[in-house]
Amino acid sequence: MEKISGNLTPEEEIYVEKMLVEDPSFSEVWYSLTAESAQLKANDFLARINVQTDLDTLKNKLVPNNKPANKIFPLKKLMAVAAVFLLILTPAYFLFFKNESIKNKEQIAAIVQKNKQVVSLHLADGSSLQLSKDSNAKTISLPNASISTDNGTLQYSSSDTMQNLLSVPEGENYKIVLSDGTEVWLNAATSLRFPFLFHGRQREVYVEGEAFFKVAKDAAHPFIVHTGLTQVQVLGTSFNVNTYSHGNVKTSLVEGKVLTRSNDGKSMELKPGYAAGYDVSKGFVSGSFDEDEELSWLKGVYYFHNIPVTDLAVIASRCYGIKIELDKKSLSGISITGLLDIGKLPEFLSDLEIAANIKYYYAGNKLYLK
């Protein structure tokens, strides 16, 4: 690190040059550190701190009782010094650069992708599993179940009737096939509580967020979806449930028949092509809906018409898995119409800039619109 920062003494410089020529393992590690420091813009950072003071502090820690230290270290000791110095340097480095503004949309997308959370399954026994969305089938054997994950779909075999929780973070989506054959697609920031095996007269699950259900028909065992405000009862049908808006639940029926009830005893029956919106202050309101738009998230896109930028920021935050904030209050008066592709953050940022002259930058783990 001293050579990287330009602070080696002449004797140390000669030693390092000699080792770089004579010792291949030394060269490999040294050039690796050099490359990493360049990637992290270490020179720019080091230029703004007192390297010698920090290094003296490090050497004092490495040499007990303030005994004189040899300036020439064997390879292992030299690498240990570099490693310890990196540990001292890293917190200060990231404190210095954490608010650095990044305006390159591809770089922003790469950072967001790297920081994404993963889908997780929390089991009734308190354990949890991380579920990958790769295309390769994977089987996980548990004491009470056999789980298969294949291309973003969870299937299982089990006789356990205890409740489990499937959690899908922002920026992701996932599909699960329940024990009765019911298929459930979970949107971003959504959780589903369900048993491995249904038992009793009813098939009951609990959802928070947004999910599309394709319920397996079983007249003898009604399927009930619980939300924080309502219950949706079906026999065999396809419908969407959305609880994203606080104090509101929207149920949109695609096929079949459902009866949705609120916790305060109100109810509404739906026919295909109609949605029931329940608001805690207004009760139920019914109306038709556009299936292509309502269910576009299943295809990885969102359509929005004349939507305020403030609302779009909330949706985009959820879709891309990043906190988005408006940097200028003036943006709150702008509305936009367009399409949001869940897998393409750079294109979304380009569209904002072209359609509404909205600029952007990334800093402190947030994406700012201005």
Contacts in CASP RR format, 6 or more apart in sequence:
PFRMAT RR
TARGET T0000
AUTHOR 0000-0000-0000
METHOD contacts of the structure
MODEL  1
MEKISGNLTPEEEIYVEKMLVEDPSFSEVWYSLTAESAQLKANDFLARIN
VQTDLDTLKNKLVPNNKPANKIFPLKKLMAVAAVFLLILTPAYFLFFKNE
SIKNKEQIAAIVQKNKQVVSLHLADGSSLQLSKDSNAKTISLPNASISTD
NGTLQYSSSDTMQNLLSVPEGENYKIVLSDGTEVWLNAATSLRFPFLFHG
RQREVYVEGEAFFKVAKDAAHPFIVHTGLTQVQVLGTSFNVNTYSHGNVK
TSLVEGKVLTRSNDGKSMELKPGYAAGYDVSKGFVSGSFDEDEELSWLKG
VYYFHNIPVTDLAVIASRCYGIKIELDKKSLSGISITGLLDIGKLPEFLS
DLEIAANIKYYYAGNKLYLK
1 33 0 8 1.000
1 37 0 8 1.000
1 55 0 8 1.000
1 81 0 8 1.000
1 82 0 8 1.000
1 85 0 8 1.000
1 86 0 8 1.000
1 89 0 8 1.000
2 8 0 8 1.000
2 12 0 8 1.000
2 51 0 8 1.000
2 55 0 8 1.000
3 12 0 8 1.000
3 13 0 8 1.000
3 16 0 8 1.000
3 30 0 8 1.000
3 34 0 8 1.000
4 33 0 8 1.000
4 34 0 8 1.000
4 37 0 8 1.000
4 42 0 8 1.000
4 43 0 8 1.000
4 46 0 8 1.000
5 42 0 8 1.000
5 43 0 8 1.000
5 46 0 8 1.000
5 51 0 8 1.000
7 51 0 8 1.000
7 52 0 8 1.000
7 55 0 8 1.000
8 16 0 8 1.000
9 71 0 8 1.000
11 71 0 8 1.000
11 72 0 8 1.000
12 71 0 8 1.000
12 72 0 8 1.000
15 72 0 8 1.000
16 30 0 8 1.000
19 26 0 8 1.000
19 27 0 8 1.000
19 30 0 8 1.000
19 75 0 8 1.000
20 26 0 8 1.000
20 27 0 8 1.000
20 30 0 8 1.000
23 75 0 8 1.000
25 75 0 8 1.000
26 75 0 8 1.000
29 75 0 8 1.000
29 79 0 8 1.000
33 82 0 8 1.000
36 42 0 8 1.000
37 43 0 8 1.000
40 93 0 8 1.000
41 97 0 8 1.000
42 89 0 8 1.000
42 93 0 8 1.000
45 89 0 8 1.000
45 92 0 8 1.000
45 93 0 8 1.000
45 96 0 8 1.000
45 97 0 8 1.000
48 96 0 8 1.000
49 92 0 8 1.000
54 85 0 8 1.000
54 88 0 8 1.000
54 89 0 8 1.000
55 85 0 8 1.000
57 88 0 8 1.000
58 81 0 8 1.000
58 84 0 8 1.000
58 85 0 8 1.000
58 88 0 8 1.000
59 69 0 8 1.000
60 66 0 8 1.000
61 84 0 8 1.000
62 69 0 8 1.000
62 81 0 8 1.000
62 84 0 8 1.000
63 69 0 8 1.000
73 81 0 8 1.000
98 363 0 8 1.000
98 364 0 8 1.000
98 365 0 8 1.000
99 363 0 8 1.000
99 364 0 8 1.000
100 363 0 8 1.000
101 361 0 8 1.000
101 362 0 8 1.000
101 363 0 8 1.000
102 108 0 8 1.000
102 111 0 8 1.000
102 361 0 8 1.000
102 362 0 8 1.000
102 363 0 8 1.000
103 360 0 8 1.000
103 361 0 8 1.000
103 362 0 8 1.000
105 345 0 8 1.000
105 346 0 8 1.000
105 349 0 8 1.000
105 350 0 8 1.000
105 360 0 8 1.000
106 346 0 8 1.000
107 362 0 8 1.000
108 345 0 8 1.000
108 346 0 8 1.000
108 349 0 8 1.000
108 360 0 8 1.000
108 362 0 8 1.000
108 367 0 8 1.000
109 345 0 8 1.000
109 346 0 8 1.000
111 362 0 8 1.000
112 320 0 8 1.000
112 321 0 8 1.000
112 322 0 8 1.000
112 345 0 8 1.000
112 367 0 8 1.000
115 322 0 8 1.000
115 365 0 8 1.000
116 169 0 8 1.000
116 171 0 8 1.000
116 172 0 8 1.000
116 321 0 8 1.000
117 169 0 8 1.000
117 170 0 8 1.000
117 172 0 8 1.000
117 321 0 8 1.000
118 130 0 8 1.000
118 131 0 8 1.000
118 132 0 8 1.000
118 169 0 8 1.000
118 172 0 8 1.000
119 130 0 8 1.000
119 131 0 8 1.000
119 133 0 8 1.000
119 152 0 8 1.000
119 166 0 8 1.000
119 167 0 8 1.000
119 168 0 8 1.000
119 169 0 8 1.000
119 172 0 8 1.000
119 174 0 8 1.000
120 128 0 8 1.000
120 129 0 8 1.000
120 130 0 8 1.000
120 131 0 8 1.000
120 166 0 8 1.000
120 167 0 8 1.000
120 169 0 8 1.000
121 128 0 8 1.000
121 129 0 8 1.000
121 131 0 8 1.000
121 147 0 8 1.000
121 154 0 8 1.000
121 164 0 8 1.000
121 165 0 8 1.000
121 166 0 8 1.000
121 167 0 8 1.000
122 128 0 8 1.000
122 164 0 8 1.000
122 165 0 8 1.000
122 166 0 8 1.000
122 167 0 8 1.000
123 129 0 8 1.000
123 142 0 8 1.000
123 164 0 8 1.000
124 160 0 8 1.000
124 162 0 8 1.000
124 163 0 8 1.000
124 164 0 8 1.000
125 144 0 8 1.000
125 162 0 8 1.000
129 140 0 8 1.000
129 147 0 8 1.000
131 149 0 8 1.000
131 152 0 8 1.000
131 154 0 8 1.000
131 174 0 8 1.000
132 138 0 8 1.000
132 149 0 8 1.000
132 152 0 8 1.000
133 151 0 8 1.000
133 152 0 8 1.000
133 172 0 8 1.000
133 174 0 8 1.000
134 151 0 8 1.000
135 150 0 8 1.000
135 151 0 8 1.000
136 150 0 8 1.000
137 148 0 8 1.000
137 149 0 8 1.000
137 150 0 8 1.000
137 151 0 8 1.000
138 148 0 8 1.000
138 149 0 8 1.000
138 150 0 8 1.000
139 146 0 8 1.000
139 147 0 8 1.000
139 148 0 8 1.000
140 146 0 8 1.000
140 147 0 8 1.000
140 148 0 8 1.000
140 149 0 8 1.000
141 147 0 8 1.000
142 158 0 8 1.000
144 158 0 8 1.000
144 159 0 8 1.000
144 160 0 8 1.000
144 196 0 8 1.000
145 156 0 8 1.000
145 157 0 8 1.000
145 158 0 8 1.000
145 160 0 8 1.000
145 196 0 8 1.000
146 156 0 8 1.000
146 157 0 8 1.000
146 158 0 8 1.000
147 154 0 8 1.000
147 155 0 8 1.000
147 156 0 8 1.000
148 154 0 8 1.000
148 155 0 8 1.000
148 156 0 8 1.000
149 155 0 8 1.000
152 174 0 8 1.000
152 175 0 8 1.000
153 174 0 8 1.000
153 175 0 8 1.000
153 176 0 8 1.000
153 177 0 8 1.000
154 166 0 8 1.000
154 174 0 8 1.000
154 175 0 8 1.000
154 176 0 8 1.000
154 177 0 8 1.000
155 176 0 8 1.000
155 177 0 8 1.000
156 179 0 8 1.000
156 196 0 8 1.000
158 179 0 8 1.000
158 196 0 8 1.000
158 197 0 8 1.000
159 196 0 8 1.000
159 197 0 8 1.000
160 195 0 8 1.000
160 196 0 8 1.000
160 197 0 8 1.000
161 195 0 8 1.000
161 196 0 8 1.000
161 197 0 8 1.000
161 198 0 8 1.000
161 199 0 8 1.000
162 195 0 8 1.000
162 196 0 8 1.000
163 193 0 8 1.000
163 194 0 8 1.000
163 195 0 8 1.000
164 193 0 8 1.000
164 194 0 8 1.000
164 195 0 8 1.000
164 196 0 8 1.000
165 191 0 8 1.000
165 192 0 8 1.000
165 193 0 8 1.000
166 174 0 8 1.000
166 176 0 8 1.000
166 186 0 8 1.000
166 191 0 8 1.000
166 192 0 8 1.000
166 193 0 8 1.000
166 194 0 8 1.000
167 190 0 8 1.000
167 191 0 8 1.000
168 174 0 8 1.000
168 186 0 8 1.000
168 187 0 8 1.000
168 188 0 8 1.000
168 189 0 8 1.000
168 190 0 8 1.000
168 191 0 8 1.000
169 188 0 8 1.000
169 189 0 8 1.000
169 321 0 8 1.000
170 188 0 8 1.000
170 189 0 8 1.000
170 317 0 8 1.000
170 318 0 8 1.000
170 319 0 8 1.000
170 320 0 8 1.000
170 321 0 8 1.000
170 322 0 8 1.000
171 188 0 8 1.000
171 189 0 8 1.000
171 318 0 8 1.000
171 319 0 8 1.000
171 320 0 8 1.000
171 321 0 8 1.000
171 342 0 8 1.000
172 188 0 8 1.000
172 321 0 8 1.000
173 185 0 8 1.000
173 186 0 8 1.000
173 187 0 8 1.000
173 188 0 8 1.000
173 297 0 8 1.000
173 300 0 8 1.000
173 342 0 8 1.000
174 185 0 8 1.000
174 186 0 8 1.000
175 183 0 8 1.000
175 184 0 8 1.000
175 185 0 8 1.000
175 186 0 8 1.000
176 183 0 8 1.000
176 184 0 8 1.000
176 186 0 8 1.000
176 192 0 8 1.000
176 194 0 8 1.000
177 183 0 8 1.000
177 184 0 8 1.000
178 184 0 8 1.000
178 194 0 8 1.000
178 198 0 8 1.000
178 203 0 8 1.000
178 205 0 8 1.000
178 216 0 8 1.000
179 195 0 8 1.000
179 196 0 8 1.000
179 197 0 8 1.000
179 198 0 8 1.000
180 198 0 8 1.000
180 203 0 8 1.000
180 216 0 8 1.000
180 218 0 8 1.000
180 221 0 8 1.000
180 223 0 8 1.000
181 216 0 8 1.000
182 203 0 8 1.000
182 213 0 8 1.000
182 214 0 8 1.000
182 215 0 8 1.000
182 216 0 8 1.000
182 223 0 8 1.000
183 213 0 8 1.000
183 214 0 8 1.000
184 192 0 8 1.000
184 205 0 8 1.000
184 211 0 8 1.000
184 212 0 8 1.000
184 213 0 8 1.000
184 214 0 8 1.000
185 211 0 8 1.000
185 212 0 8 1.000
185 298 0 8 1.000
186 192 0 8 1.000
186 207 0 8 1.000
186 210 0 8 1.000
186 211 0 8 1.000
187 209 0 8 1.000
187 210 0 8 1.000
187 211 0 8 1.000
187 212 0 8 1.000
187 297 0 8 1.000
188 210 0 8 1.000
188 318 0 8 1.000
188 319 0 8 1.000
188 321 0 8 1.000
188 342 0 8 1.000
189 209 0 8 1.000
189 244 0 8 1.000
189 318 0 8 1.000
190 207 0 8 1.000
190 208 0 8 1.000
190 209 0 8 1.000
190 210 0 8 1.000
190 211 0 8 1.000
191 207 0 8 1.000
191 208 0 8 1.000
191 209 0 8 1.000
192 205 0 8 1.000
192 206 0 8 1.000
192 207 0 8 1.000
192 211 0 8 1.000
193 205 0 8 1.000
193 206 0 8 1.000
193 207 0 8 1.000
194 205 0 8 1.000
194 206 0 8 1.000
198 204 0 8 1.000
198 221 0 8 1.000
200 221 0 8 1.000
201 220 0 8 1.000
201 221 0 8 1.000
201 222 0 8 1.000
202 221 0 8 1.000
202 222 0 8 1.000
202 223 0 8 1.000
202 224 0 8 1.000
203 218 0 8 1.000
203 221 0 8 1.000
203 222 0 8 1.000
203 223 0 8 1.000
203 224 0 8 1.000
204 223 0 8 1.000
204 224 0 8 1.000
204 226 0 8 1.000
205 223 0 8 1.000
205 224 0 8 1.000
205 225 0 8 1.000
205 226 0 8 1.000
206 225 0 8 1.000
206 226 0 8 1.000
206 227 0 8 1.000
207 225 0 8 1.000
207 226 0 8 1.000
207 227 0 8 1.000
207 241 0 8 1.000
207 243 0 8 1.000
208 227 0 8 1.000
208 228 0 8 1.000
208 243 0 8 1.000
209 241 0 8 1.000
209 242 0 8 1.000
209 243 0 8 1.000
209 244 0 8 1.000
210 240 0 8 1.000
210 241 0 8 1.000
210 242 0 8 1.000
210 243 0 8 1.000
210 244 0 8 1.000
210 297 0 8 1.000
211 225 0 8 1.000
211 240 0 8 1.000
211 241 0 8 1.000
212 238 0 8 1.000
212 239 0 8 1.000
212 240 0 8 1.000
212 241 0 8 1.000
212 295 0 8 1.000
212 298 0 8 1.000
213 223 0 8 1.000
213 225 0 8 1.000
213 234 0 8 1.000
213 237 0 8 1.000
213 238 0 8 1.000
213 239 0 8 1.000
213 240 0 8 1.000
213 241 0 8 1.000
214 238 0 8 1.000
215 223 0 8 1.000
215 234 0 8 1.000
215 235 0 8 1.000
215 236 0 8 1.000
215 237 0 8 1.000
215 238 0 8 1.000
216 223 0 8 1.000
216 236 0 8 1.000
217 235 0 8 1.000
217 236 0 8 1.000
218 235 0 8 1.000
218 236 0 8 1.000
219 235 0 8 1.000
222 233 0 8 1.000
222 234 0 8 1.000
222 235 0 8 1.000
223 233 0 8 1.000
223 234 0 8 1.000
223 235 0 8 1.000
223 236 0 8 1.000
224 231 0 8 1.000
224 232 0 8 1.000
224 233 0 8 1.000
224 234 0 8 1.000
225 231 0 8 1.000
225 232 0 8 1.000
225 234 0 8 1.000
225 241 0 8 1.000
227 241 0 8 1.000
227 243 0 8 1.000
227 249 0 8 1.000
228 243 0 8 1.000
228 249 0 8 1.000
228 263 0 8 1.000
229 243 0 8 1.000
229 247 0 8 1.000
229 248 0 8 1.000
229 249 0 8 1.000
229 262 0 8 1.000
229 263 0 8 1.000
229 278 0 8 1.000
229 280 0 8 1.000
230 249 0 8 1.000
230 251 0 8 1.000
230 260 0 8 1.000
230 261 0 8 1.000
230 262 0 8 1.000
230 263 0 8 1.000
230 278 0 8 1.000
231 260 0 8 1.000
231 261 0 8 1.000
231 263 0 8 1.000
232 239 0 8 1.000
232 241 0 8 1.000
232 251 0 8 1.000
232 258 0 8 1.000
232 259 0 8 1.000
232 260 0 8 1.000
233 258 0 8 1.000
233 259 0 8 1.000
233 260 0 8 1.000
233 261 0 8 1.000
234 256 0 8 1.000
234 257 0 8 1.000
234 258 0 8 1.000
234 259 0 8 1.000
235 257 0 8 1.000
236 256 0 8 1.000
237 253 0 8 1.000
237 254 0 8 1.000
237 255 0 8 1.000
237 256 0 8 1.000
237 257 0 8 1.000
237 258 0 8 1.000
238 253 0 8 1.000
238 254 0 8 1.000
238 255 0 8 1.000
238 256 0 8 1.000
239 251 0 8 1.000
239 252 0 8 1.000
239 253 0 8 1.000
239 254 0 8 1.000
239 255 0 8 1.000
239 258 0 8 1.000
239 270 0 8 1.000
240 250 0 8 1.000
240 251 0 8 1.000
240 252 0 8 1.000
240 254 0 8 1.000
240 294 0 8 1.000
240 295 0 8 1.000
241 249 0 8 1.000
241 250 0 8 1.000
241 251 0 8 1.000
242 249 0 8 1.000
242 250 0 8 1.000
242 251 0 8 1.000
242 252 0 8 1.000
243 249 0 8 1.000
243 250 0 8 1.000
244 318 0 8 1.000
247 279 0 8 1.000
247 280 0 8 1.000
248 277 0 8 1.000
248 278 0 8 1.000
248 279 0 8 1.000
248 280 0 8 1.000
249 277 0 8 1.000
249 278 0 8 1.000
250 275 0 8 1.000
250 276 0 8 1.000
250 277 0 8 1.000
250 278 0 8 1.000
251 258 0 8 1.000
251 260 0 8 1.000
251 270 0 8 1.000
251 275 0 8 1.000
251 276 0 8 1.000
251 277 0 8 1.000
251 278 0 8 1.000
252 273 0 8 1.000
252 274 0 8 1.000
252 275 0 8 1.000
252 289 0 8 1.000
252 291 0 8 1.000
252 294 0 8 1.000
252 295 0 8 1.000
253 270 0 8 1.000
253 271 0 8 1.000
253 272 0 8 1.000
253 273 0 8 1.000
253 274 0 8 1.000
253 275 0 8 1.000
254 272 0 8 1.000
254 273 0 8 1.000
254 291 0 8 1.000
254 295 0 8 1.000
255 272 0 8 1.000
256 271 0 8 1.000
256 272 0 8 1.000
257 269 0 8 1.000
257 270 0 8 1.000
257 271 0 8 1.000
258 269 0 8 1.000
258 270 0 8 1.000
259 267 0 8 1.000
259 268 0 8 1.000
259 269 0 8 1.000
259 270 0 8 1.000
260 267 0 8 1.000
260 268 0 8 1.000
260 269 0 8 1.000
260 270 0 8 1.000
260 276 0 8 1.000
260 278 0 8 1.000
260 284 0 8 1.000
261 267 0 8 1.000
262 278 0 8 1.000
262 283 0 8 1.000
262 284 0 8 1.000
266 278 0 8 1.000
266 283 0 8 1.000
266 284 0 8 1.000
267 284 0 8 1.000
268 276 0 8 1.000
268 278 0 8 1.000
268 284 0 8 1.000
268 286 0 8 1.000
270 276 0 8 1.000
270 286 0 8 1.000
273 288 0 8 1.000
273 289 0 8 1.000
273 291 0 8 1.000
274 286 0 8 1.000
274 287 0 8 1.000
274 288 0 8 1.000
274 289 0 8 1.000
275 286 0 8 1.000
275 287 0 8 1.000
275 288 0 8 1.000
275 289 0 8 1.000
275 294 0 8 1.000
276 284 0 8 1.000
276 285 0 8 1.000
276 286 0 8 1.000
276 287 0 8 1.000
277 283 0 8 1.000
277 284 0 8 1.000
277 285 0 8 1.000
277 286 0 8 1.000
278 284 0 8 1.000
278 285 0 8 1.000
279 285 0 8 1.000
292 303 0 8 1.000
293 303 0 8 1.000
296 302 0 8 1.000
296 303 0 8 1.000
297 342 0 8 1.000
300 341 0 8 1.000
300 342 0 8 1.000
300 343 0 8 1.000
301 339 0 8 1.000
301 340 0 8 1.000
301 341 0 8 1.000
301 342 0 8 1.000
302 315 0 8 1.000
302 319 0 8 1.000
302 339 0 8 1.000
302 340 0 8 1.000
302 342 0 8 1.000
303 338 0 8 1.000
303 339 0 8 1.000
304 312 0 8 1.000
304 315 0 8 1.000
304 336 0 8 1.000
304 337 0 8 1.000
304 338 0 8 1.000
304 339 0 8 1.000
304 340 0 8 1.000
305 337 0 8 1.000
305 338 0 8 1.000
306 335 0 8 1.000
306 336 0 8 1.000
306 337 0 8 1.000
307 315 0 8 1.000
307 335 0 8 1.000
307 336 0 8 1.000
307 337 0 8 1.000
308 332 0 8 1.000
308 333 0 8 1.000
308 334 0 8 1.000
308 335 0 8 1.000
309 326 0 8 1.000
309 331 0 8 1.000
309 332 0 8 1.000
309 333 0 8 1.000
309 334 0 8 1.000
309 335 0 8 1.000
309 336 0 8 1.000
309 356 0 8 1.000
309 358 0 8 1.000
309 369 0 8 1.000
310 326 0 8 1.000
310 331 0 8 1.000
310 332 0 8 1.000
310 333 0 8 1.000
312 336 0 8 1.000
312 340 0 8 1.000
313 324 0 8 1.000
313 325 0 8 1.000
313 326 0 8 1.000
313 369 0 8 1.000
314 324 0 8 1.000
315 340 0 8 1.000
316 324 0 8 1.000
316 340 0 8 1.000
316 348 0 8 1.000
317 323 0 8 1.000
317 324 0 8 1.000
319 340 0 8 1.000
319 342 0 8 1.000
320 342 0 8 1.000
320 343 0 8 1.000
320 345 0 8 1.000
320 348 0 8 1.000
322 365 0 8 1.000
322 366 0 8 1.000
322 367 0 8 1.000
323 365 0 8 1.000
323 366 0 8 1.000
323 367 0 8 1.000
324 366 0 8 1.000
324 367 0 8 1.000
324 368 0 8 1.000
324 369 0 8 1.000
325 366 0 8 1.000
325 367 0 8 1.000
325 368 0 8 1.000
325 369 0 8 1.000
326 332 0 8 1.000
326 368 0 8 1.000
326 369 0 8 1.000
326 370 0 8 1.000
327 361 0 8 1.000
327 368 0 8 1.000
327 369 0 8 1.000
327 370 0 8 1.000
328 369 0 8 1.000
328 370 0 8 1.000
331 358 0 8 1.000
331 369 0 8 1.000
331 370 0 8 1.000
334 356 0 8 1.000
334 358 0 8 1.000
336 352 0 8 1.000
336 355 0 8 1.000
336 356 0 8 1.000
338 351 0 8 1.000
338 355 0 8 1.000
340 348 0 8 1.000
341 347 0 8 1.000
341 348 0 8 1.000
349 360 0 8 1.000
352 358 0 8 1.000
352 360 0 8 1.000
352 369 0 8 1.000
353 359 0 8 1.000
353 360 0 8 1.000
358 369 0 8 1.000
358 370 0 8 1.000
359 369 0 8 1.000
359 370 0 8 1.000
360 367 0 8 1.000
360 368 0 8 1.000
360 369 0 8 1.000
360 370 0 8 1.000
361 367 0 8 1.000
361 368 0 8 1.000
361 370 0 8 1.000
362 368 0 8 1.000
END
